[in-house]
Amino acid sequence: MTDLLTLEPPQDEVAARKPSRPKQIAARVLGLIPGLRGTSVTDRLMVAVHGSVWTFAGYGASQCLKLLSVLVLARLLLDPKAFGLMALVNVFLTGLEVLSDLGIGMDIVQSPRGEDPIFLDTAFLFQMGRSMLLCLLAVGLAVPFAAFYHQPEVRWLAIVGSFSIGIRGFASMSVWLMTRHVQMGKLTTVNVVGDATGLIVSIVWALLSPTAWALVAGKVATAIAYVITSHILSERLPEFRWERQAARDILMFGSGIFLSSATYFFSSESERLVVGKFASVAELGCFSLALSMSYAPFGIVQRVISNVFFPMISSTVREDGAKAAKHFRKFRLVFLMASLIMAVGFITLSHTAVRLLLRPQYAPTAWMLQLLGFRSALELFGSAACAMLFAVGITRYAAIGNTAKMIFLAVGLTIAFSRFGLREAIWVLALSPFVHYAAMLWGLRKRFRFVLWTELFCLASFLATVGLTLLVYHAAGSR
């Protein structure tokens, strides 16, 4: 009788051991992905999956809105010159922001004190003060910047556009807490509301007055909607409190981020400054559109890395470094697949996409998109290693890589523009991520040597696939 009674466990015990429906679905999906087959579906993994789905959905919605904006503004309303002028304004404002970046948001994500209210209030005061100073600095530098490029229209466009920097400084710290806890639903809402508002304002303005002012108005409207939404979804309002120790911690973390961000700007974002000086405004407009289109898929996966992979790995590193390395190996293969899809897609489909989406006057965008799309795929390929190093608080390899990339670009672009032309200059841009990635490999070798062979295998697979795609594409085109 006793044996009969013990043959089956209690029903509630069976239910407790049985995976939930979402976990069953996640297990089936993971079984279809090479490198992730057999992965146990833990609660931590479910957070990552949930966050990734929200990131893809939210950022995908944002990119669809931007694509609609490009179709309406570029195909029906605005000419390449308007996009060229706005490209100069954007790189001017971006430069000011990046060159003063203290990594406040990343500090909140990775710091053990990231949820301490007084730490958050101190960070808010830092953010607000920095943004207001940047806004004033932008107003003062707008005139000499416009004079340097011989574009008087840029002056007032930059002055009004700088208001977006000052406005964003009042955003709630809840945005970074959402990232820390991988609350992608709320974070997606904040970003999509801001982007949608900006795009609507741009389109309406362009219908009334088809000039670059439509793009500036959308930029300011995006900042306003972003700030308002961040406070609506916040669980607490910021207080004007300051703690010396919190300020010291923020500055110490920010010193490494500042160097990395500064070198990143000069090695990447400053390309529009250089192209704008040596190319026509119309060519700069086509270049800016190609940059935006090439960044769209890269941005989606990069959001997953920064908003899901980075906080999850940071949390795992704080608990168990060996486990973090194991997780890195698995997800590294996923990022490899994503970068390969991007590279192959841009190489083979860029000309068709530009022909369908834009007017004939935007034709140069096609070959630019091919090269810049490959560059985005290459940057995506290397971003997982960079995020792994950032997760353990190591920023110097990113700074070293950006510095080396900056030197490569300075020499390469000088030779390209002085002896050749715009096409060769963009080839230099397309190959430049290899220089930065070399520093990331060195960092992994120093700190995570046990994942280095996985990284080298992924690199060989990436290069072999891209090489084969180029051979097939050129063979098909020569027929």
Secondary structure as GFF3:
##gff-version 3
##sequence-region A 1 479
A	DSSP	alpha_helix	2	5	.	.	.	ID=ss1
A	DSSP	alpha_helix	11	17	.	.	.	ID=ss2
A	DSSP	alpha_helix	21	31	.	.	.	ID=ss3
A	DSSP	alpha_helix	43	72	.	.	.	ID=ss4
A	DSSP	pi_helix	73	77	.	.	.	ID=ss5
A	DSSP	alpha_helix	80	98	.	.	.	ID=ss6
A	DSSP	alpha_helix	104	110	.	.	.	ID=ss7
A	DSSP	alpha_helix	117	148	.	.	.	ID=ss8
A	DSSP	alpha_helix	153	161	.	.	.	ID=ss9
A	DSSP	alpha_helix	163	168	.	.	.	ID=ss10
A	DSSP	alpha_helix	174	180	.	.	.	ID=ss11
A	DSSP	alpha_helix	184	208	.	.	.	ID=ss12
A	DSSP	alpha_helix	213	232	.	.	.	ID=ss13
A	DSSP	alpha_helix	244	264	.	.	.	ID=ss14
A	DSSP	pi_helix	265	269	.	.	.	ID=ss15
A	DSSP	alpha_helix	271	278	.	.	.	ID=ss16
A	DSSP	alpha_helix	281	304	.	.	.	ID=ss17
A	DSSP	pi_helix	305	309	.	.	.	ID=ss18
A	DSSP	alpha_helix	310	319	.	.	.	ID=ss19
A	DSSP	alpha_helix	321	357	.	.	.	ID=ss20
A	DSSP	three_ten_helix	360	362	.	.	.	ID=ss21
A	DSSP	alpha_helix	365	391	.	.	.	ID=ss22
A	DSSP	alpha_helix	396	419	.	.	.	ID=ss23
A	DSSP	alpha_helix	422	431	.	.	.	ID=ss24
A	DSSP	alpha_helix	433	447	.	.	.	ID=ss25
A	DSSP	three_ten_helix	449	451	.	.	.	ID=ss26
A	DSSP	alpha_helix	452	477	.	.	.	ID=ss27
###
